[in-house]
Amino acid sequence: MFNKRTLISYQCWIFLILHSLLPLPYSSAHTITNDNDKDKAIFILAGQSNMAGRGGVINNVWDQIIPSASTANPSILRLDAKLHWREAKEPLHKGIDVNHTCGVGPGMVFANSIIGRVGVVGLVPCAVGGTNISQWSRGGWLYGQLLRRAAAAVRDGGSIQGLVWYQGESDTVLKVDAERYQHKLEKLFLDIRSDLQSPLLPIIQVWIISPSIISICPCSYLL
């Protein structure tokens, strides 16, 4: 059995493998403390509870323990609920996934693993716990919020370099939902690329994994 904190450690491996595949621009790392940086490498974080972060949450209370891989860095920023850039720290989805208690998620692990390559990282949290793939379809509230936050993220400079997607558990309850998942997910990704006017936007889809799965396939697929 894996608890949420154990899963975070496996997520570290996923991101360390996947980020090396991304066609990211190189720039020297630098520190900023305001909204005016023009070189942010922006990543959208979307999906359900595992992306929103449940690490360290027990009985709806976060224990406030932060793993070393998730520590804050002045060059990692977060777009908050009021659409302002702030220094990122756990829980990243506080104020976004408002109906749940948020804890540690994979976003900071990802950002820390790529910061040496891209300089300033801008994270745009959009995940909401318990959501299914249909709720993320074009025209829905979640999809609209993602687009609104993406637009706000580039308002003061920077460019969207990728989408990190972590969702699917809610679509495993019924067989019919599981069977339709791939088609709906592919359409969602195409819609996002179209609406962001970025037809080659890198998209990372993340799995919940175990050691047995690592031995077979150490990562999910990159579209």
PyRosetta script that sets phi, psi and omega in degrees:
from pyrosetta import init, pose_from_sequence

init()
pose = pose_from_sequence("MFNKRTLISYQCWIFLILHSLLPLPYSSAHTITNDNDKDKAIFILAGQSNMAGRGGVINNVWDQIIPSASTANPSILRLDAKLHWREAKEPLHKGIDVNHTCGVGPGMVFANSIIGRVGVVGLVPCAVGGTNISQWSRGGWLYGQLLRRAAAAVRDGGSIQGLVWYQGESDTVLKVDAERYQHKLEKLFLDIRSDLQSPLLPIIQVWIISPSIISICPCSYLL")
pose.set_psi(1, 142.6)
pose.set_omega(1, -178.7)
pose.set_phi(2, -116.9)
pose.set_psi(2, 129.3)
pose.set_omega(2, 172.4)
pose.set_phi(3, -89.2)
pose.set_psi(3, 174.5)
pose.set_omega(3, -175.4)
pose.set_phi(4, -62.4)
pose.set_psi(4, -36.3)
pose.set_omega(4, -177.8)
pose.set_phi(5, -70.9)
pose.set_psi(5, -35.3)
pose.set_omega(5, 176.2)
pose.set_phi(6, -64.0)
pose.set_psi(6, -40.4)
pose.set_omega(6, 180.0)
pose.set_phi(7, -63.0)
pose.set_psi(7, -32.9)
pose.set_omega(7, 178.6)
pose.set_phi(8, -59.9)
pose.set_psi(8, -39.6)
pose.set_omega(8, -179.1)
pose.set_phi(9, -65.2)
pose.set_psi(9, -36.2)
pose.set_omega(9, 177.1)
pose.set_phi(10, -71.5)
pose.set_psi(10, -32.7)
pose.set_omega(10, 176.3)
pose.set_phi(11, -62.5)
pose.set_psi(11, -33.1)
pose.set_omega(11, 176.8)
pose.set_phi(12, -56.4)
pose.set_psi(12, -44.3)
pose.set_omega(12, -179.4)
pose.set_phi(13, -64.5)
pose.set_psi(13, -40.7)
pose.set_omega(13, 179.1)
pose.set_phi(14, -57.0)
pose.set_psi(14, -50.6)
pose.set_omega(14, -175.2)
pose.set_phi(15, -68.6)
pose.set_psi(15, -37.8)
pose.set_omega(15, 179.3)
pose.set_phi(16, -63.9)
pose.set_psi(16, -32.1)
pose.set_omega(16, 176.7)
pose.set_phi(17, -75.3)
pose.set_psi(17, -46.7)
pose.set_omega(17, -171.7)
pose.set_phi(18, -74.1)
pose.set_psi(18, -36.3)
pose.set_omega(18, -172.7)
pose.set_phi(19, -65.7)
pose.set_psi(19, -24.8)
pose.set_omega(19, 179.4)
pose.set_phi(20, -68.7)
pose.set_psi(20, -16.1)
pose.set_omega(20, 179.9)
pose.set_phi(21, -88.2)
pose.set_psi(21, -13.7)
pose.set_omega(21, -175.8)
pose.set_phi(22, -75.9)
pose.set_psi(22, 137.5)
pose.set_omega(22, 177.4)
pose.set_phi(23, -81.5)
pose.set_psi(23, 68.9)
pose.set_omega(23, -174.9)
pose.set_phi(24, -92.3)
pose.set_psi(24, 146.0)
pose.set_omega(24, 176.5)
pose.set_phi(25, -71.9)
pose.set_psi(25, 150.4)
pose.set_omega(25, 177.1)
pose.set_phi(26, -97.9)
pose.set_psi(26, 137.8)
pose.set_omega(26, 171.0)
pose.set_phi(27, -151.9)
pose.set_psi(27, 153.6)
pose.set_omega(27, -179.8)
pose.set_phi(28, -70.9)
pose.set_psi(28, 144.3)
pose.set_omega(28, -178.7)
pose.set_phi(29, -68.1)
pose.set_psi(29, 142.2)
pose.set_omega(29, 176.2)
pose.set_phi(30, -151.3)
pose.set_psi(30, 161.6)
pose.set_omega(30, -174.7)
pose.set_phi(31, -105.3)
pose.set_psi(31, 138.1)
pose.set_omega(31, 175.9)
pose.set_phi(32, -132.6)
pose.set_psi(32, 155.7)
pose.set_omega(32, 179.8)
pose.set_phi(33, -133.7)
pose.set_psi(33, 15.9)
pose.set_omega(33, 178.8)
pose.set_phi(34, -139.3)
pose.set_psi(34, -176.7)
pose.set_omega(34, -175.1)
pose.set_phi(35, -89.6)
pose.set_psi(35, 6.8)
pose.set_omega(35, -166.5)
pose.set_phi(36, -101.8)
pose.set_psi(36, 7.2)
pose.set_omega(36, -180.0)
pose.set_phi(37, -67.0)
pose.set_psi(37, 136.4)
pose.set_omega(37, -176.0)
pose.set_phi(38, -102.0)
pose.set_psi(38, 0.7)
pose.set_omega(38, -172.1)
pose.set_phi(39, -119.2)
pose.set_psi(39, 18.9)
pose.set_omega(39, -178.4)
pose.set_phi(40, -62.4)
pose.set_psi(40, 134.4)
pose.set_omega(40, 167.9)
pose.set_phi(41, -92.3)
pose.set_psi(41, 109.3)
pose.set_omega(41, -169.3)
pose.set_phi(42, -99.6)
pose.set_psi(42, 134.2)
pose.set_omega(42, 178.7)
pose.set_phi(43, -128.1)
pose.set_psi(43, 131.0)
pose.set_omega(43, 176.9)
pose.set_phi(44, -88.4)
pose.set_psi(44, 131.5)
pose.set_omega(44, 177.2)
pose.set_phi(45, -109.2)
pose.set_psi(45, 116.5)
pose.set_omega(45, -175.6)
pose.set_phi(46, -138.0)
pose.set_psi(46, 160.5)
pose.set_omega(46, -180.0)
pose.set_phi(47, 137.6)
pose.set_psi(47, -144.2)
pose.set_omega(47, -179.3)
pose.set_phi(48, -120.4)
pose.set_psi(48, -144.0)
pose.set_omega(48, -164.3)
pose.set_phi(49, -61.6)
pose.set_psi(49, -37.9)
pose.set_omega(49, -178.0)
pose.set_phi(50, -65.8)
pose.set_psi(50, -30.4)
pose.set_omega(50, 173.7)
pose.set_phi(51, -77.3)
pose.set_psi(51, -41.7)
pose.set_omega(51, -179.6)
pose.set_phi(52, -62.9)
pose.set_psi(52, -28.9)
pose.set_omega(52, 175.8)
pose.set_phi(53, 103.4)
pose.set_psi(53, 112.9)
pose.set_omega(53, 175.3)
pose.set_phi(54, -126.7)
pose.set_psi(54, 8.1)
pose.set_omega(54, 179.2)
pose.set_phi(55, -63.1)
pose.set_psi(55, 125.4)
pose.set_omega(55, 179.2)
pose.set_phi(56, 82.8)
pose.set_psi(56, 5.0)
pose.set_omega(56, 178.8)
pose.set_phi(57, -92.5)
pose.set_psi(57, 118.1)
pose.set_omega(57, 179.0)
pose.set_phi(58, -129.4)
pose.set_psi(58, 124.5)
pose.set_omega(58, -178.3)
pose.set_phi(59, 53.3)
pose.set_psi(59, 43.0)
pose.set_omega(59, 176.4)
pose.set_phi(60, 66.5)
pose.set_psi(60, 20.9)
pose.set_omega(60, 176.7)
pose.set_phi(61, -126.6)
pose.set_psi(61, 127.9)
pose.set_omega(61, 177.4)
pose.set_phi(62, -84.3)
pose.set_psi(62, 133.8)
pose.set_omega(62, -177.1)
pose.set_phi(63, -79.0)
pose.set_psi(63, -6.5)
pose.set_omega(63, 176.4)
pose.set_phi(64, 65.7)
pose.set_psi(64, 18.7)
pose.set_omega(64, 174.3)
pose.set_phi(65, -88.1)
pose.set_psi(65, 125.4)
pose.set_omega(65, -177.2)
pose.set_phi(66, -114.1)
pose.set_psi(66, 119.0)
pose.set_omega(66, 177.6)
pose.set_phi(67, -61.9)
pose.set_psi(67, 154.1)
pose.set_omega(67, -177.7)
pose.set_phi(68, -59.5)
pose.set_psi(68, -33.0)
pose.set_omega(68, -179.6)
pose.set_phi(69, -70.0)
pose.set_psi(69, -12.9)
pose.set_omega(69, -176.8)
pose.set_phi(70, -110.6)
pose.set_psi(70, 13.5)
pose.set_omega(70, -177.0)
pose.set_phi(71, -67.5)
pose.set_psi(71, 153.9)
pose.set_omega(71, -178.6)
pose.set_phi(72, -72.5)
pose.set_psi(72, 156.1)
pose.set_omega(72, 177.2)
pose.set_phi(73, -146.5)
pose.set_psi(73, 134.1)
pose.set_omega(73, -178.4)
pose.set_phi(74, -58.3)
pose.set_psi(74, -18.9)
pose.set_omega(74, 179.8)
pose.set_phi(75, -94.7)
pose.set_psi(75, 8.8)
pose.set_omega(75, 173.1)
pose.set_phi(76, -113.4)
pose.set_psi(76, 119.0)
pose.set_omega(76, -176.2)
pose.set_phi(77, -111.0)
pose.set_psi(77, 160.7)
pose.set_omega(77, 179.1)
pose.set_phi(78, -132.9)
pose.set_psi(78, 132.7)
pose.set_omega(78, 172.9)
pose.set_phi(79, -83.0)
pose.set_psi(79, 112.5)
pose.set_omega(79, -174.3)
pose.set_phi(80, -79.5)
pose.set_psi(80, -177.7)
pose.set_omega(80, -175.8)
pose.set_phi(81, -64.7)
pose.set_psi(81, -23.0)
pose.set_omega(81, 178.9)
pose.set_phi(82, -95.4)
pose.set_psi(82, 12.0)
pose.set_omega(82, 175.2)
pose.set_phi(83, 67.8)
pose.set_psi(83, 33.4)
pose.set_omega(83, 174.2)
pose.set_phi(84, -112.4)
pose.set_psi(84, 143.6)
pose.set_omega(84, 175.8)
pose.set_phi(85, -79.1)
pose.set_psi(85, 128.3)
pose.set_omega(85, 176.4)
pose.set_phi(86, -130.7)
pose.set_psi(86, 160.1)
pose.set_omega(86, 172.1)
pose.set_phi(87, -61.2)
pose.set_psi(87, 130.6)
pose.set_omega(87, -175.3)
pose.set_phi(88, -77.0)
pose.set_psi(88, 141.0)
pose.set_omega(88, 172.8)
pose.set_phi(89, -157.6)
pose.set_psi(89, 158.1)
pose.set_omega(89, 177.7)
pose.set_phi(90, -70.5)
pose.set_psi(90, 146.3)
pose.set_omega(90, -5.0)
pose.set_phi(91, -82.1)
pose.set_psi(91, 128.2)
pose.set_omega(91, -175.7)
pose.set_phi(92, -61.8)
pose.set_psi(92, -33.6)
pose.set_omega(92, -173.9)
pose.set_phi(93, -94.7)
pose.set_psi(93, 13.2)
pose.set_omega(93, 174.9)
pose.set_phi(94, -60.6)
pose.set_psi(94, 129.4)
pose.set_omega(94, -178.2)
pose.set_phi(95, 87.2)
pose.set_psi(95, -9.3)
pose.set_omega(95, 177.8)
pose.set_phi(96, -105.8)
pose.set_psi(96, -55.1)
pose.set_omega(96, 174.9)
pose.set_phi(97, -89.7)
pose.set_psi(97, 73.4)
pose.set_omega(97, -163.5)
pose.set_phi(98, -73.7)
pose.set_psi(98, -19.6)
pose.set_omega(98, -176.9)
pose.set_phi(99, -95.2)
pose.set_psi(99, 9.2)
pose.set_omega(99, -179.7)
pose.set_phi(100, -136.5)
pose.set_psi(100, 157.5)
pose.set_omega(100, 173.7)
pose.set_phi(101, -82.7)
pose.set_psi(101, 121.3)
pose.set_omega(101, -178.0)
pose.set_phi(102, -97.3)
pose.set_psi(102, 144.8)
pose.set_omega(102, 175.5)
pose.set_phi(103, -130.8)
pose.set_psi(103, -139.2)
pose.set_omega(103, -178.2)
pose.set_phi(104, -80.5)
pose.set_psi(104, 132.9)
pose.set_omega(104, 176.4)
pose.set_phi(105, -125.3)
pose.set_psi(105, -172.1)
pose.set_omega(105, -176.8)
pose.set_phi(106, -83.9)
pose.set_psi(106, -9.4)
pose.set_omega(106, -174.0)
pose.set_phi(107, -59.9)
pose.set_psi(107, -45.0)
pose.set_omega(107, -178.6)
pose.set_phi(108, -70.5)
pose.set_psi(108, -33.8)
pose.set_omega(108, 175.5)
pose.set_phi(109, -59.6)
pose.set_psi(109, -47.4)
pose.set_omega(109, 179.4)
pose.set_phi(110, -59.8)
pose.set_psi(110, -50.0)
pose.set_omega(110, -177.8)
pose.set_phi(111, -60.7)
pose.set_psi(111, -44.5)
pose.set_omega(111, 179.7)
pose.set_phi(112, -64.3)
pose.set_psi(112, -29.3)
pose.set_omega(112, -177.6)
pose.set_phi(113, -77.4)
pose.set_psi(113, -19.4)
pose.set_omega(113, -178.2)
pose.set_phi(114, -111.7)
pose.set_psi(114, -6.4)
pose.set_omega(114, -170.9)
pose.set_phi(115, -60.0)
pose.set_psi(115, -31.5)
pose.set_omega(115, 179.5)
pose.set_phi(116, -67.7)
pose.set_psi(116, -18.8)
pose.set_omega(116, -178.9)
pose.set_phi(117, -96.2)
pose.set_psi(117, -30.2)
pose.set_omega(117, -170.5)
pose.set_phi(118, -115.4)
pose.set_psi(118, -8.1)
pose.set_omega(118, -176.7)
pose.set_phi(119, 81.5)
pose.set_psi(119, -123.2)
pose.set_omega(119, -178.0)
pose.set_phi(120, -76.7)
pose.set_psi(120, 128.3)
pose.set_omega(120, 178.2)
pose.set_phi(121, -107.4)
pose.set_psi(121, 130.4)
pose.set_omega(121, 175.3)
pose.set_phi(122, -111.8)
pose.set_psi(122, 116.8)
pose.set_omega(122, 179.6)
pose.set_phi(123, -98.8)
pose.set_psi(123, 134.7)
pose.set_omega(123, -179.5)
pose.set_phi(124, -117.5)
pose.set_psi(124, 89.9)
pose.set_omega(124, -178.6)
pose.set_phi(125, -67.8)
pose.set_psi(125, 131.3)
pose.set_omega(125, 179.3)
pose.set_phi(126, -138.3)
pose.set_psi(126, -1.9)
pose.set_omega(126, -173.1)
pose.set_phi(127, -72.1)
pose.set_psi(127, 149.5)
pose.set_omega(127, 177.6)
pose.set_phi(128, -137.8)
pose.set_psi(128, 125.3)
pose.set_omega(128, -176.6)
pose.set_phi(129, -62.8)
pose.set_psi(129, 144.9)
pose.set_omega(129, 175.0)
pose.set_phi(130, 79.5)
pose.set_psi(130, 5.2)
pose.set_omega(130, -176.1)
pose.set_phi(131, -86.6)
pose.set_psi(131, 146.5)
pose.set_omega(131, 176.8)
pose.set_phi(132, -103.8)
pose.set_psi(132, 171.9)
pose.set_omega(132, -173.8)
pose.set_phi(133, -63.7)
pose.set_psi(133, -33.1)
pose.set_omega(133, 179.6)
pose.set_phi(134, -65.1)
pose.set_psi(134, -33.1)
pose.set_omega(134, 178.7)
pose.set_phi(135, -68.4)
pose.set_psi(135, -18.0)
pose.set_omega(135, 179.9)
pose.set_phi(136, -94.4)
pose.set_psi(136, 2.5)
pose.set_omega(136, -175.1)
pose.set_phi(137, -70.0)
pose.set_psi(137, 156.8)
pose.set_omega(137, 179.9)
pose.set_phi(138, -56.0)
pose.set_psi(138, 134.5)
pose.set_omega(138, -177.9)
pose.set_phi(139, 99.0)
pose.set_psi(139, -16.8)
pose.set_omega(139, 179.0)
pose.set_phi(140, -85.2)
pose.set_psi(140, 169.8)
pose.set_omega(140, -176.9)
pose.set_phi(141, -65.2)
pose.set_psi(141, -43.4)
pose.set_omega(141, -178.1)
pose.set_phi(142, -63.3)
pose.set_psi(142, -41.4)
pose.set_omega(142, 179.1)
pose.set_phi(143, -65.0)
pose.set_psi(143, -43.7)
pose.set_omega(143, 179.0)
pose.set_phi(144, -63.2)
pose.set_psi(144, -40.2)
pose.set_omega(144, 178.4)
pose.set_phi(145, -64.6)
pose.set_psi(145, -39.9)
pose.set_omega(145, 177.9)
pose.set_phi(146, -59.0)
pose.set_psi(146, -45.7)
pose.set_omega(146, -179.9)
pose.set_phi(147, -65.7)
pose.set_psi(147, -39.8)
pose.set_omega(147, 179.5)
pose.set_phi(148, -64.4)
pose.set_psi(148, -42.6)
pose.set_omega(148, -179.6)
pose.set_phi(149, -70.6)
pose.set_psi(149, -35.5)
pose.set_omega(149, 176.8)
pose.set_phi(150, -63.6)
pose.set_psi(150, -42.0)
pose.set_omega(150, 179.0)
pose.set_phi(151, -64.0)
pose.set_psi(151, -42.0)
pose.set_omega(151, 179.1)
pose.set_phi(152, -65.7)
pose.set_psi(152, -32.2)
pose.set_omega(152, -176.4)
pose.set_phi(153, -64.6)
pose.set_psi(153, -32.9)
pose.set_omega(153, -177.1)
pose.set_phi(154, -97.5)
pose.set_psi(154, 1.7)
pose.set_omega(154, -175.9)
pose.set_phi(155, -59.1)
pose.set_psi(155, -38.6)
pose.set_omega(155, -177.2)
pose.set_phi(156, -105.5)
pose.set_psi(156, 18.8)
pose.set_omega(156, 179.1)
pose.set_phi(157, 113.6)
pose.set_psi(157, 168.0)
pose.set_omega(157, -175.7)
pose.set_phi(158, 93.3)
pose.set_psi(158, 172.4)
pose.set_omega(158, -179.8)
pose.set_phi(159, -143.2)
pose.set_psi(159, 148.2)
pose.set_omega(159, -179.9)
pose.set_phi(160, -77.8)
pose.set_psi(160, 117.6)
pose.set_omega(160, -175.4)
pose.set_phi(161, -101.2)
pose.set_psi(161, -11.6)
pose.set_omega(161, -179.9)
pose.set_phi(162, 175.4)
pose.set_psi(162, 165.4)
pose.set_omega(162, 174.4)
pose.set_phi(163, -119.5)
pose.set_psi(163, 129.8)
pose.set_omega(163, 174.5)
pose.set_phi(164, -107.6)
pose.set_psi(164, 118.5)
pose.set_omega(164, -172.4)
pose.set_phi(165, -115.7)
pose.set_psi(165, 126.5)
pose.set_omega(165, -178.1)
pose.set_phi(166, -139.0)
pose.set_psi(166, 93.4)
pose.set_omega(166, -174.0)
pose.set_phi(167, -160.9)
pose.set_psi(167, 157.3)
pose.set_omega(167, 174.2)
pose.set_phi(168, 146.6)
pose.set_psi(168, -21.9)
pose.set_omega(168, -176.9)
pose.set_phi(169, -60.4)
pose.set_psi(169, -35.7)
pose.set_omega(169, -178.9)
pose.set_phi(170, -68.7)
pose.set_psi(170, -14.2)
pose.set_omega(170, -179.9)
pose.set_phi(171, -101.0)
pose.set_psi(171, 15.6)
pose.set_omega(171, 179.5)
pose.set_phi(172, -104.9)
pose.set_psi(172, -2.1)
pose.set_omega(172, -177.1)
pose.set_phi(173, -70.7)
pose.set_psi(173, -46.2)
pose.set_omega(173, 180.0)
pose.set_phi(174, -108.6)
pose.set_psi(174, 137.7)
pose.set_omega(174, -178.9)
pose.set_phi(175, -59.3)
pose.set_psi(175, -39.8)
pose.set_omega(175, -177.9)
pose.set_phi(176, -62.1)
pose.set_psi(176, -36.4)
pose.set_omega(176, 178.1)
pose.set_phi(177, -68.3)
pose.set_psi(177, -41.2)
pose.set_omega(177, 179.2)
pose.set_phi(178, -63.7)
pose.set_psi(178, -39.2)
pose.set_omega(178, -178.9)
pose.set_phi(179, -68.8)
pose.set_psi(179, -29.0)
pose.set_omega(179, -178.8)
pose.set_phi(180, -91.8)
pose.set_psi(180, -4.7)
pose.set_omega(180, -171.3)
pose.set_phi(181, -62.5)
pose.set_psi(181, -47.7)
pose.set_omega(181, -175.5)
pose.set_phi(182, -58.9)
pose.set_psi(182, -45.7)
pose.set_omega(182, 179.9)
pose.set_phi(183, -61.0)
pose.set_psi(183, -45.3)
pose.set_omega(183, -178.8)
pose.set_phi(184, -65.8)
pose.set_psi(184, -38.6)
pose.set_omega(184, -179.3)
pose.set_phi(185, -67.4)
pose.set_psi(185, -44.0)
pose.set_omega(185, 179.1)
pose.set_phi(186, -61.3)
pose.set_psi(186, -40.9)
pose.set_omega(186, 177.4)
pose.set_phi(187, -64.3)
pose.set_psi(187, -41.7)
pose.set_omega(187, 178.5)
pose.set_phi(188, -58.9)
pose.set_psi(188, -47.6)
pose.set_omega(188, -179.0)
pose.set_phi(189, -62.6)
pose.set_psi(189, -40.6)
pose.set_omega(189, 177.9)
pose.set_phi(190, -65.4)
pose.set_psi(190, -39.8)
pose.set_omega(190, 178.4)
pose.set_phi(191, -63.9)
pose.set_psi(191, -43.6)
pose.set_omega(191, -179.9)
pose.set_phi(192, -62.7)
pose.set_psi(192, -46.0)
pose.set_omega(192, 178.8)
pose.set_phi(193, -60.2)
pose.set_psi(193, -40.7)
pose.set_omega(193, 179.9)
pose.set_phi(194, -65.7)
pose.set_psi(194, -48.6)
pose.set_omega(194, -175.5)
pose.set_phi(195, -72.3)
pose.set_psi(195, -24.3)
pose.set_omega(195, 174.6)
pose.set_phi(196, -89.2)
pose.set_psi(196, 0.4)
pose.set_omega(196, -179.5)
pose.set_phi(197, 54.3)
pose.set_psi(197, 43.9)
pose.set_omega(197, -179.4)
pose.set_phi(198, -138.7)
pose.set_psi(198, 78.3)
pose.set_omega(198, -172.6)
pose.set_phi(199, -63.3)
pose.set_psi(199, -18.4)
pose.set_omega(199, 179.5)
pose.set_phi(200, -111.5)
pose.set_psi(200, 20.3)
pose.set_omega(200, -179.3)
pose.set_phi(201, -54.8)
pose.set_psi(201, 122.5)
pose.set_omega(201, 176.4)
pose.set_phi(202, -63.9)
pose.set_psi(202, 135.3)
pose.set_omega(202, 178.7)
pose.set_phi(203, -127.7)
pose.set_psi(203, 125.0)
pose.set_omega(203, 176.7)
pose.set_phi(204, -105.2)
pose.set_psi(204, 123.4)
pose.set_omega(204, 173.9)
pose.set_phi(205, -104.9)
pose.set_psi(205, 129.5)
pose.set_omega(205, -173.6)
pose.set_phi(206, -108.0)
pose.set_psi(206, 142.8)
pose.set_omega(206, 173.7)
pose.set_phi(207, -104.9)
pose.set_psi(207, 155.2)
pose.set_omega(207, 159.0)
pose.set_phi(208, -81.6)
pose.set_psi(208, 127.9)
pose.set_omega(208, -173.3)
pose.set_phi(209, -129.2)
pose.set_psi(209, 167.0)
pose.set_omega(209, 176.3)
pose.set_phi(210, -131.1)
pose.set_psi(210, 167.7)
pose.set_omega(210, 178.9)
pose.set_phi(211, -55.5)
pose.set_psi(211, -35.0)
pose.set_omega(211, -179.7)
pose.set_phi(212, -66.4)
pose.set_psi(212, -35.8)
pose.set_omega(212, 178.5)
pose.set_phi(213, -72.9)
pose.set_psi(213, -36.7)
pose.set_omega(213, 178.4)
pose.set_phi(214, -56.9)
pose.set_psi(214, -38.8)
pose.set_omega(214, -178.0)
pose.set_phi(215, -67.3)
pose.set_psi(215, -22.5)
pose.set_omega(215, -179.3)
pose.set_phi(216, -94.4)
pose.set_psi(216, -49.2)
pose.set_omega(216, -176.8)
pose.set_phi(217, -147.9)
pose.set_psi(217, 104.9)
pose.set_omega(217, -172.1)
pose.set_phi(218, -73.0)
pose.set_psi(218, -4.8)
pose.set_omega(218, -179.5)
pose.set_phi(219, -155.2)
pose.set_psi(219, 167.1)
pose.set_omega(219, 175.1)
pose.set_phi(220, -82.6)
pose.set_psi(220, -164.1)
pose.set_omega(220, -178.0)
pose.set_phi(221, -103.7)
pose.set_psi(221, 153.3)
pose.set_omega(221, -179.2)
pose.set_phi(222, -109.5)
pose.set_psi(222, 120.4)
pose.set_omega(222, -179.6)
pose.set_phi(223, -88.6)
pose.dump_pdb("model.pdb")
